[in-house]
Amino acid sequence: MAAEIQERVSFLEETLNRFILHTDKALFQLSTEMKDFKDEMKDFKDEMKDFKDEMKDFKDEMKDFKDTMNKKWGDLSNKLGTLVEDFVIPNIPTIFKQLTGLEDLDRVAPRIKVRHSKNPKIRKEFDTVAIGGSFILINETKSKPTTEDVQNFAASLKEVFGFFPEHKDKIILPVFASLYIPEDLVKLLTRRKIFALGLRDDTMQILNPKLKLP
């Protein structure tokens, strides 16, 4: 009986030792795997940080690119506007002579800024002003003319002598110019008693020549 008990105790001890040994190995393996997992997580976090930094740099670069493009588009838009004006301005003396029959002009002033005679805080830029004899030509130039542009120009003519009181005895010759003016705008300009100046046959011409002087 004692021998049998001793045999069972030995078996239990051996089983317990194997269990402990197996458990130690399992714990060691688990510890190793946890360390590897932590290292992988650290690498992952580092990669995510690098990714976030790269995304931030990318966003900053995109913002700078967008700001640069907006500025370039703005510069291009402004340049297109001045290009049309540069094309129109040299034609103003010829158009003035065609409309008035006068050979000599007293003054041609492109892109002139003038203060209002009664309210100096108000300043207005005129695309071109030509003066000669009993006439003062007021030119407005648009790269892409609209109905609103025509209406605004027509309204602004009422204030011309507020900016040029010294010429209040002269007759205003309103000239609205663009490289291309649609037919409906030409008709609107004619109804508003404004000369339409556009490109035709490679030269700038009055598109409503039947319009009589004021």
C-alpha positions in Angstrom: 0.0 0.0 0.0 2.8 2.3 1.0 4.6 1.5 -2.2 1.5 2.3 -4.2 1.1 5.6 -2.5 4.8 6.4 -3.0 4.4 5.6 -6.7 1.4 7.9 -7.0 3.2 10.7 -5.2 6.1 10.3 -7.6 3.8 10.4 -10.6 2.1 13.5 -9.3 5.5 15.2 -8.6 6.6 14.3 -12.1 3.4 15.5 -13.6 3.6 18.8 -11.6 7.2 19.3 -12.7 6.3 18.7 -16.3 3.4 21.2 -15.9 5.7 23.8 -14.3 8.3 23.3 -17.0 5.7 23.5 -19.7 4.2 26.6 -18.1 7.6 28.3 -17.8 8.2 27.6 -21.5 4.8 29.0 -22.3 5.3 32.0 -20.2 8.7 32.6 -21.7 7.3 32.3 -25.2 4.4 34.5 -24.3 6.8 37.1 -22.8 9.0 36.9 -26.0 5.9 37.3 -28.2 4.7 40.2 -26.1 8.0 41.9 -26.4 8.0 41.4 -30.2 4.4 42.7 -30.2 5.4 45.8 -28.2 8.4 46.4 -30.6 6.0 46.0 -33.6 3.6 48.5 -32.0 6.4 50.9 -31.3 7.5 50.6 -35.0 3.9 51.0 -36.0 3.5 54.2 -33.9 6.7 55.5 -35.3 5.5 54.8 -38.8 2.2 56.5 -38.1 4.0 59.5 -36.7 6.2 59.7 -39.8 3.0 59.3 -41.9 1.3 62.1 -40.0 4.3 64.3 -40.4 4.4 63.6 -44.1 0.7 64.3 -44.4 1.2 67.6 -42.6 4.1 68.5 -44.9 1.9 67.5 -47.9 -1.0 69.7 -46.6 1.4 72.6 -46.1 2.8 72.1 -49.6 -0.7 71.9 -51.1 -1.7 75.1 -49.2 1.5 76.8 -50.5 0.7 75.5 -54.0 -2.9 76.6 -53.8 -1.9 80.1 -52.6 0.7 80.3 -55.4 -1.8 79.2 -58.1 -4.4 81.7 -56.8 -1.9 84.5 -57.0 -0.9 83.4 -60.5 -4.5 83.2 -61.6 -5.1 86.6 -60.1 -2.0 88.0 -61.9 -3.1 86.4 -65.1 -6.6 87.7 -64.8 -5.3 91.2 -64.1 -2.9 90.9 -67.0 -5.6 89.8 -69.4 -7.6 92.9 -68.4 -4.6 95.2 -69.0 -3.8 93.5 -72.3 -7.2 94.4 -73.7 -6.7 98.0 -72.4 -3.3 98.1 -74.0 -4.9 97.0 -77.3 -7.7 99.6 -77.1 -5.7 102.7 -75.8 -3.7 103.3 -79.1 -7.0 103.3 -81.0 -8.7 106.0 -79.0 -7.2 109.1 -80.8 -8.3 107.6 -84.2 -11.7 106.9 -82.9 -12.0 110.3 -81.4 -11.1 111.9 -84.8 -13.6 109.6 -86.5 -16.4 110.6 -84.2 -15.7 114.4 -84.0 -13.8 115.1 -87.2 -11.1 116.9 -85.2 -7.5 116.3 -86.1 -5.9 117.5 -82.9 -6.5 116.4 -79.4 -5.7 118.4 -76.3 -5.1 115.4 -74.1 -5.2 111.6 -74.1 -4.9 110.1 -70.6 -4.9 106.3 -70.1 -5.7 104.8 -66.7 -6.2 108.1 -65.0 -7.2 108.3 -61.4 -9.2 111.4 -60.4 -10.7 112.6 -57.1 -14.3 113.8 -57.1 -14.4 117.6 -57.0 -17.1 117.7 -54.2 -15.9 114.7 -52.2 -12.1 114.2 -52.4 -12.5 110.9 -50.6 -14.1 109.4 -53.7 -11.6 108.4 -56.4 -12.3 106.8 -59.7 -10.0 105.3 -62.3 -11.0 106.0 -66.0 -9.6 103.5 -68.5 -9.0 106.3 -71.1 -10.0 110.0 -71.3 -9.4 112.0 -74.4 -10.1 115.7 -74.7 -10.3 117.9 -77.7 -12.4 120.8 -79.0 -15.8 120.7 -77.3 -15.7 117.0 -76.6 -14.5 114.8 -73.8 -14.3 111.1 -74.6 -14.8 108.7 -71.7 -13.7 105.1 -72.4 -14.5 102.0 -70.4 -12.8 98.7 -71.4 -13.7 95.2 -70.4 -12.1 91.9 -71.3 -15.4 90.0 -70.9 -18.2 92.5 -71.1 -21.5 91.9 -69.4 -24.9 93.6 -69.2 -24.0 94.7 -65.7 -20.8 96.3 -67.0 -22.8 98.3 -69.6 -25.4 99.4 -67.0 -22.7 100.4 -64.5 -20.8 102.4 -67.2 -24.0 104.1 -68.3 -24.7 105.1 -64.7 -21.2 106.4 -64.1 -21.5 108.8 -67.0 -23.8 111.0 -64.8 -20.8 111.7 -62.5 -18.2 112.5 -65.2 -18.3 116.3 -64.6 -18.0 115.7 -60.8 -14.5 114.4 -61.6 -13.9 116.8 -64.5 -15.7 120.0 -63.5 -13.3 122.1 -65.6 -14.8 120.4 -68.7 -18.5 120.6 -67.7 -19.2 122.6 -70.9 -18.0 119.8 -73.1 -20.0 117.0 -74.8 -19.4 113.5 -73.4 -18.4 110.8 -75.9 -19.0 107.6 -74.1 -17.1 104.6 -75.6 -17.4 101.1 -74.3 -14.7 98.8 -75.6 -13.7 95.2 -75.8 -12.1 92.9 -78.3 -15.4 91.1 -78.7 -18.8 92.6 -77.8 -21.9 90.3 -78.4 -24.6 91.7 -80.6 -27.1 91.9 -77.7 -24.7 94.2 -75.8 -24.1 96.3 -78.9 -27.9 96.8 -79.1 -28.0 97.7 -75.4 -25.1 100.1 -75.8 -26.9 101.7 -78.7 -30.1 102.2 -76.6 -28.0 103.7 -73.9 -26.4 106.2 -76.4 -23.0 104.7 -75.9 -20.5 103.9 -78.7 -19.5 100.2 -78.9 -15.8 99.8 -79.9 -14.8 96.2 -80.8 -12.4 94.3 -83.0 -13.5 93.7 -86.6 -11.4 92.8 -89.6 -8.3 93.0 -87.5 -8.9 96.6 -86.5 -10.9 98.4 -83.7 -14.1 99.8 -85.1 -17.2 101.5 -83.9 -19.8 98.7 -84.0 -22.8 101.0 -83.9 -21.7 103.7 -86.4 -25.3 104.9 -86.9 -25.4 106.2 -83.4 -25.4 110.0 -83.5 -23.3 112.3 -81.4 -25.1 113.6 -78.3 
